[in-house]
Every structure is written in structure tokens, then in C-alpha cells.
């Protein structure tokens, strides 16, 4: 099967990103970080290098919308997702995978991390969790093992 390079994104005002490589059923952790560039041009080279791109999608909850939670709301996450889709089209990336936000929860475990519900500022960690969830579930890779001291 060879190496498969995965880039994963957690889009928003601050977009977290992480790269992993899957080879011989093993996940090798790569680089990670975050960007406030909603056009994603800042990380466009990572998009070019990726074989598969995974991102957390955005769904508007009807109950929240009916209660007015999104009145006058500027949805940065949707703008970032649009930028990602445009760059993928430009770079002829055919493997763009949208995941549910809930898929990062088991992904944390697959990445050897601990998930803390409601914790803020975990952008690159969320992206890494999405990448590992995809690698384990779709590519049948082995989860990353926690390092012990």
C-alpha cells in the first residue's frame, strides 16, 4: 500500500491542522499547528502534499437556529471549509473527507491523547484526533500508544 499522508483540519476562527503518515498499518505522527488565515493559503503547501484531507464539518443545529443562537452569526468555519474546498479543487485533491464533530472523541484515544469535553484552544489536537480516527477506521491502522514515563 505504501505511505499515505493525511492532513486533517479543525476549521474555525483558529484552524487547527495536523499531519500523519500511515505506513504498514502504523500511524507516524507528523507536524501540527494552527492558523488564523481563513483562506488557508498559509498552509497551502500542506494541502498540496497530502494524499487524503480530513476535516471537521459544520452543521447548523435546527433547535439552536430556531432559538436565535445564529442570528447575525458570521460563520467563519463555513468560510474556511469553502477555502479548503477551493484549494483542493485547484490542487486536484480528490480525497476530501468530512467528519462529524463527535468523531474526534474516539479519535483522541486513537491518537494516544485524552479528550476533555468543553476544553477550549485544542485546535491542532482536534485535527490530530480526526486524522487518527480516519486512519484507524478507514485504513485499519493501529492506534497510537500513549507514552509512559
C-alpha positions in Angstrom: 0.0 0.0 0.0 2.9 2.4 0.6 2.8 5.6 2.6 -0.4 7.6 2.9 0.0 11.2 4.0 -3.1 12.6 5.8 -3.8 16.2 6.6 -6.6 17.0 8.9 -8.2 20.3 9.8 -10.4 21.6 12.6 -11.8 24.8 10.8 -12.8 28.0 12.6 -11.5 31.4 13.6 -8.4 29.5 14.6 -8.0 26.4 12.3 -6.0 23.6 13.8 -4.2 21.3 11.4 -2.2 18.1 11.8 -0.4 15.6 9.6 0.1 11.9 10.0 1.6 9.2 7.7 0.2 5.7 7.6 2.6 3.1 6.5 2.4 -0.7 7.0 -0.6 -0.2 9.3 1.2 2.1 11.6 0.5 5.8 12.3 3.5 8.1 12.3 2.8 11.5 13.8 3.9 14.5 11.7 3.7 18.2 12.1 0.8 20.2 13.6 -0.2 23.7 14.4 -2.8 26.3 14.0 -3.5 29.3 11.7 -5.8 32.3 11.8 -5.6 32.5 8.0 -9.2 31.8 7.0 -8.1 31.4 3.3 -5.7 28.6 4.3 -3.1 30.0 1.9 -0.7 29.9 4.9 -0.9 26.1 4.9 -1.4 25.5 1.2 1.8 23.5 0.8 0.5 21.0 3.4 -2.7 20.7 1.3 -0.5 20.1 -1.8 1.5 17.4 -0.1 -1.5 15.4 1.3 -2.9 12.3 -0.2 -6.1 12.5 1.9 -7.6 15.5 3.6 -9.9 15.1 6.5 -11.9 18.0 8.1 -14.5 18.5 10.8 -17.7 19.6 9.0 -20.1 22.2 10.3 -23.8 21.5 10.7 -26.3 24.1 12.0 -28.5 22.6 14.7 -32.1 23.5 13.9 -33.1 23.7 17.6 -30.4 26.3 18.2 -31.2 28.2 15.0 -34.9 28.4 15.9 -34.0 29.8 19.3 -32.0 32.6 17.6 -28.5 31.4 18.5 -27.3 32.1 15.0 -29.0 35.4 14.4 -26.4 37.7 12.7 -23.9 35.0 13.0 -20.8 35.2 10.7 -19.8 31.5 10.2 -16.1 31.5 9.9 -15.9 27.7 10.0 -18.0 27.5 6.8 -15.8 30.1 5.1 -12.7 28.1 6.0 -14.3 24.9 4.6 -15.1 26.8 1.4 -11.4 27.9 1.2 -10.3 24.3 1.7 -12.7 23.0 -1.0 -11.4 25.6 -3.4 -7.7 24.8 -2.7 -8.5 21.1 -3.1 -10.0 21.7 -6.5 -7.1 23.8 -7.6 -4.6 21.2 -6.4 -6.7 18.3 -7.9 -7.2 16.7 -4.5 -9.9 14.0 -4.8 -9.9 12.6 -1.3 -11.6 15.2 0.9 -13.4 13.6 3.8 -15.9 15.4 6.0 -16.3 14.1 9.6 -18.8 14.7 12.3 -17.6 16.7 15.3 -18.3 13.6 17.5 -15.8 11.5 15.6 -12.9 13.4 17.3 -13.9 11.9 20.7 -12.7 8.3 19.9 -10.0 9.8 17.7 -8.4 11.3 20.8 -7.9 7.8 22.2 -6.7 6.6 18.8 -4.1 9.4 18.8 -2.9 8.5 22.4 -4.5 11.6 23.9 -7.1 12.2 26.5 -10.3 14.0 25.5 -11.7 16.7 27.9 -15.2 17.8 26.9 -15.6 21.6 26.6 -11.9 22.3 26.8 -11.0 25.4 24.7 -8.0 26.0 22.5 -7.5 22.4 21.4 -7.5 23.1 17.7 -4.5 21.1 16.5 -5.3 18.3 18.9 -8.9 18.1 17.5 -7.4 17.9 14.0 -5.0 15.2 15.0 -7.9 13.2 16.6 -9.8 13.4 13.3 -6.8 12.2 11.3 -6.3 9.3 13.6 -10.0 8.4 13.6 -9.9 8.2 9.8 -6.6 6.2 9.8 -7.9 3.6 12.3 -11.5 3.3 10.9 -10.9 3.6 7.2 -7.3 2.5 6.7 -7.3 -0.1 9.5 -4.1 1.4 11.1 -3.1 0.6 14.6 -3.9 3.3 17.2 -1.0 5.4 18.6 0.0 4.1 22.0 0.3 6.5 24.9 3.9 7.2 26.0 4.5 6.3 29.6 7.3 7.9 31.8 
